[in-house]
Amino acid sequence: MKKTTRAGRDGRKLLRTLAAGHQSSTRSVELAVAAGQVIARRTALGVAALTDPAGVDHAEMARLIPEKAIAFAEAAMICMQRSGEMTQRMTRFAMAESAAAMSAAGALAGCRDPITAASVQSRFAVGLYWRAVSQAIAVGALAAQAYGELVAPVHRAATQNARRLGSGR
């Protein structure tokens, strides 16, 4: 791939990664706020249940565990999918680099003087550097997207709870 094509692709990927990171951090802040509200409201409900067992909001108490289990199960599935994608990406990179190293070794074996050998080594090293930068951007993009997707089910559950509990039902 041409260096300019790779640089353009990597630049676009980096911008998308930054946007995904911004969205993820916004969701994380919203999640923290919503979780705090839900915890405070449910703690108050629990204390009220201790003082007035007959007046317990059984529907709300019944939601405590199942909604968390569902949200975290969804997050776990996303985590498994995304970690598999990252593993595949890194495996492809390692295989491609092994092939590039073998090609460079073959080219070095055919060199008849030190200057040509230094040139082959230099091309290989510079190429390796740029491929590694490109790979780091790609894996970083996958990680940023994965985090955003991973937080989404928990964020959704917490913000829905905060809205419901904040309105008094």
C-alpha positions in Angstrom: 0.0 0.0 0.0 1.3 3.4 -0.8 2.5 5.5 2.1 0.1 8.4 1.2 -2.8 6.0 1.0 -1.9 4.4 4.3 -1.4 7.8 6.0 -4.8 9.1 4.7 -6.5 5.9 5.9 -4.8 6.0 9.2 -5.7 9.7 9.7 -9.4 9.0 9.0 -9.3 6.1 11.4 -7.6 8.2 14.0 -10.3 10.9 13.7 -13.0 8.2 14.0 -11.2 6.8 17.0 -11.1 10.2 18.7 -14.8 10.7 18.0 -15.6 7.2 19.5 -13.4 8.0 22.5 -15.3 11.2 23.1 -18.7 9.5 22.8 -17.5 6.7 25.2 -16.2 9.2 27.8 -19.5 11.1 27.6 -21.4 7.9 28.1 -19.1 7.0 31.0 -19.8 10.3 32.8 -23.6 9.9 32.2 -23.3 6.3 33.5 -21.5 7.5 36.7 -24.1 10.2 37.3 -27.1 7.8 36.6 -25.5 5.1 38.8 -25.1 7.5 41.7 -28.7 8.6 41.4 -30.0 5.0 41.2 -27.9 3.9 44.1 -29.0 6.8 46.3 -32.7 6.3 45.4 -32.5 2.5 46.0 -30.6 3.0 49.2 -33.5 5.2 50.4 -36.0 2.6 49.3 -34.0 -0.1 51.2 -33.9 2.1 54.4 -37.6 2.8 54.0 -38.2 -1.0 53.7 -36.4 -1.6 57.0 -38.5 1.0 58.8 -41.8 0.0 57.1 -41.6 -3.6 55.8 -45.3 -3.5 54.7 -44.7 -0.6 52.5 -41.8 -2.1 50.5 -41.9 -1.4 46.7 -41.7 -5.0 45.7 -41.7 -4.3 42.0 -38.6 -2.1 42.4 -36.8 -4.5 44.7 -37.5 -7.3 42.2 -35.7 -5.3 39.5 -32.4 -5.0 41.4 -30.7 -8.2 40.2 -32.3 -9.1 36.9 -31.7 -5.8 35.1 -28.0 -5.8 36.1 -27.6 -9.4 35.0 -29.1 -8.6 31.6 -27.0 -5.5 31.1 -23.7 -7.2 32.2 -24.5 -10.3 30.1 -24.9 -8.1 27.0 -21.6 -6.4 27.8 -19.9 -9.7 28.3 -21.1 -10.9 24.8 -19.8 -7.7 23.2 -16.5 -8.1 25.1 -16.1 -11.6 23.8 -16.8 -10.6 20.2 -14.5 -7.6 20.3 -11.6 -9.4 22.0 -11.8 -12.0 19.2 -11.7 -9.3 16.6 -8.6 -7.7 18.2 -6.9 -11.1 18.5 -7.6 -11.7 14.8 -6.2 -8.3 13.9 -3.0 -8.8 15.9 -2.5 -12.4 14.5 -2.9 -11.1 10.9 -0.3 -8.4 11.7 2.1 -10.9 13.2 1.8 -13.2 10.1 2.2 -10.3 7.7 5.3 -9.2 9.6 6.8 -12.7 9.5 6.3 -12.8 5.8 7.9 -9.3 5.4 10.8 -10.5 7.6 11.3 -13.6 5.4 11.2 -11.4 2.3 13.8 -9.0 3.7 16.0 -11.9 4.7 15.8 -13.3 1.2 16.6 -9.8 -0.2 19.6 -9.5 2.3 20.9 -12.9 1.2 21.0 -11.6 -2.4 23.0 -8.5 -1.5 26.5 -8.4 -3.0 27.8 -5.4 -1.0 27.3 -3.8 2.4 25.7 -0.7 0.9 22.9 -2.7 -0.7 22.5 -4.7 2.5 22.1 -1.5 4.5 19.6 -0.2 2.0 17.5 -3.4 2.3 17.7 -3.2 6.1 16.7 0.4 6.1 13.7 -0.1 3.9 12.6 -3.0 6.0 13.0 -1.1 9.3 11.2 2.0 8.0 8.4 -0.1 6.6 8.1 -2.0 9.9 7.9 1.2 11.8 5.0 2.6 9.6 3.2 -0.7 9.6 3.4 -0.9 13.4 2.1 2.7 13.7 -0.8 1.8 11.4 -1.5 -1.4 13.4 -1.4 0.5 16.7 -4.0 3.0 15.3 -6.2 0.1 14.0 -6.1 -1.7 17.3 -6.7 1.5 19.2 -9.7 2.2 17.0 -11.1 -1.3 17.8 -10.5 -0.8 21.5 -12.3 2.6 21.5 -15.2 1.2 19.6 -15.3 -1.9 21.8 -15.4 0.2 25.0 -18.2 2.3 23.7 -20.2 -0.8 22.8 -19.3 -2.5 26.0 -20.6 0.4 28.2 -23.8 0.9 26.1 -26.0 -1.8 27.7 -25.0 -0.8 31.3 -25.4 2.9 30.4 -28.9 2.2 29.0 -30.0 0.3 32.1 -28.6 2.9 34.5 -30.0 5.9 32.7 -33.4 4.2 32.3 -33.4 3.4 36.0 -32.4 7.0 36.9 -35.3 8.4 34.8 -37.8 6.0 36.2 -36.7 6.4 39.8 -36.3 10.1 39.5 -39.9 10.5 38.4 -41.1 8.4 41.2 -42.2 5.8 38.6 
